[in-house]
Amino acid sequence: MKELLVVVDIQNDFVTGSLGTKEAQEIVQNARKKIESYEQDNKEIVFTRDTHEENYLMTQEGRNLPVKHCIRGTEGWEIIPELQEYTKGRRIFDKPSFGSIDLASYIRDGGYDRVEFIGLCTDICVVSNALLVKAYVPEITVAADASCCAGVTPQSHDSALCTMKMCQIEINYK
């Protein structure tokens, strides 16, 4: 079985920066363990990075969420230090929006049987990418590990997990 782990937007701005939360900080060790388990089993891992430009506040997203974050080339845009070593030699999808069509196409064309999502934020980018992949590749098994995800709030995290489950995405609570 060909499996892929997608590590979504575990970047400085979402963990300790301008949009950081204690819930995001609390999932870092679980995410690290999940990545290590995929490495041990020689399974593929890719990362995504929320990527905005200096004109962020002038974009639709910036007008709706007027907090500068993940500006390309800044410290806040970088994958957190605790996970940096795992990005070496791995594909990173820079995405200017919540979901990545490039990522969904990569998964569709990659012949995967199963893809698992972890990361931030459950209720924005994790759910967007999981649903996008499910739409692009309806017969693939799509999963999310709730213990390796955090939302903007605990309530919105739970709501996103419920939405994914209703759309036939496996929710794991490891």
C-alpha positions in Angstrom: 0.0 0.0 0.0 1.4 3.4 -1.0 0.9 6.0 1.8 1.6 9.7 2.1 1.7 11.9 5.2 0.9 15.6 4.5 2.1 18.0 7.2 0.0 21.1 6.9 1.3 24.6 7.8 3.2 23.8 11.0 4.9 27.2 10.7 6.2 29.7 13.3 3.3 32.1 12.9 0.7 29.4 13.6 2.5 28.0 16.6 4.3 30.9 18.5 3.8 33.8 16.1 1.1 36.2 15.2 -1.6 33.5 15.0 -0.1 31.1 17.5 -2.2 29.2 20.1 -1.5 27.0 23.0 -3.3 24.2 21.2 -0.9 24.5 18.3 2.0 24.3 20.7 0.5 21.2 22.3 0.4 19.2 19.1 4.1 19.7 18.1 5.4 16.6 19.9 2.6 14.4 18.5 3.3 15.7 15.0 7.0 14.9 15.4 6.2 11.4 16.5 3.8 10.9 13.6 6.5 12.1 11.2 9.1 9.8 12.7 6.7 6.8 12.4 6.3 7.5 8.7 10.1 7.8 8.3 10.7 4.5 10.1 8.3 2.8 7.7 9.9 4.5 4.7 6.6 6.2 3.8 6.5 9.5 1.9 6.1 12.8 3.7 5.4 16.2 2.2 4.9 19.6 3.8 2.7 22.6 3.0 3.5 26.1 3.9 1.0 28.9 4.0 2.6 31.5 1.8 1.6 35.2 1.5 3.2 38.2 -0.1 3.8 41.6 1.3 0.5 42.8 -0.1 -1.4 40.3 2.1 -3.6 42.9 3.7 -4.9 43.9 0.3 -6.0 40.4 -0.6 -9.5 38.9 0.1 -8.1 36.8 2.9 -6.2 39.8 4.3 -9.3 41.9 4.4 -11.2 39.1 6.2 -8.3 38.2 8.5 -6.3 41.4 8.9 -3.3 39.8 10.7 -0.1 39.6 8.7 1.2 36.1 8.8 3.4 33.7 6.9 4.8 36.4 4.7 7.3 34.7 2.3 10.9 34.8 3.5 10.0 35.9 7.1 10.7 33.8 10.2 7.0 33.4 10.7 6.7 31.7 7.3 9.3 29.0 8.2 8.4 25.5 9.3 8.9 25.4 13.1 12.5 24.6 14.3 11.3 21.3 15.9 10.3 20.0 12.5 13.0 21.6 10.3 15.2 18.5 10.1 12.3 16.5 8.6 11.9 18.9 5.7 15.3 18.1 4.2 15.0 16.6 0.8 11.2 16.6 1.0 8.7 18.4 -1.2 7.2 21.6 0.3 4.1 23.0 -1.3 3.9 26.8 -0.9 0.2 27.6 -1.0 -1.3 31.1 -1.3 -4.7 29.9 -0.2 -6.3 27.5 2.2 -6.3 24.5 -0.2 -3.6 23.5 -2.7 -4.6 22.3 -6.1 -0.9 21.5 -6.7 -1.0 19.2 -3.7 -4.3 17.5 -4.7 -2.9 17.0 -8.3 0.4 15.5 -6.8 -1.7 13.1 -4.8 -4.0 12.2 -7.6 -1.1 11.6 -10.0 1.1 9.8 -7.4 -0.8 6.5 -7.2 -1.4 6.7 -3.4 -3.8 4.3 -1.7 -4.0 6.4 1.5 -3.1 10.0 2.5 -3.1 11.2 6.1 -3.2 14.9 7.1 -1.8 16.5 10.3 -1.2 20.1 11.1 -2.7 23.6 11.4 -5.3 24.8 11.4 -7.8 21.9 11.5 -10.7 24.2 10.7 -9.1 26.0 7.8 -6.2 24.5 5.9 -6.4 20.9 7.1 -10.1 20.5 6.3 -9.7 22.4 3.0 -6.9 20.2 1.7 -8.5 16.9 3.0 -11.8 17.8 1.2 -10.0 18.9 -1.9 -8.0 15.6 -2.1 -11.2 13.6 -1.5 -12.9 15.5 -4.4 -9.9 15.0 -6.7 -9.4 11.4 -5.8 -12.7 10.0 -4.5 -11.5 6.4 -4.1 -8.4 7.2 -2.1 -8.5 6.7 1.7 -8.1 10.1 3.3 -7.4 10.4 7.0 -6.6 13.0 9.6 -5.0 12.5 13.0 -6.9 14.7 15.5 -4.1 14.4 18.0 -1.7 16.0 15.5 -4.0 18.9 14.5 -5.2 22.1 16.2 -7.8 24.6 15.2 -8.3 28.3 15.7 -10.4 27.3 18.8 -11.0 23.8 20.3 -14.7 24.1 19.2 -13.8 24.9 15.6 -11.3 22.0 15.6 -14.0 19.6 16.7 -16.4 21.0 14.1 -13.8 20.5 11.3 -13.2 16.9 12.5 -17.0 16.3 12.3 -17.2 17.8 8.8 -14.4 15.6 7.6 -15.9 12.5 9.1 -19.2 13.3 7.4 -17.4 13.5 4.1 -15.9 10.0 4.6 -12.5 11.1 5.9 -11.1 8.8 8.6 -10.5 10.6 11.9 -7.9 9.0 14.1 -7.4 9.9 17.7 -3.9 8.4 18.3 
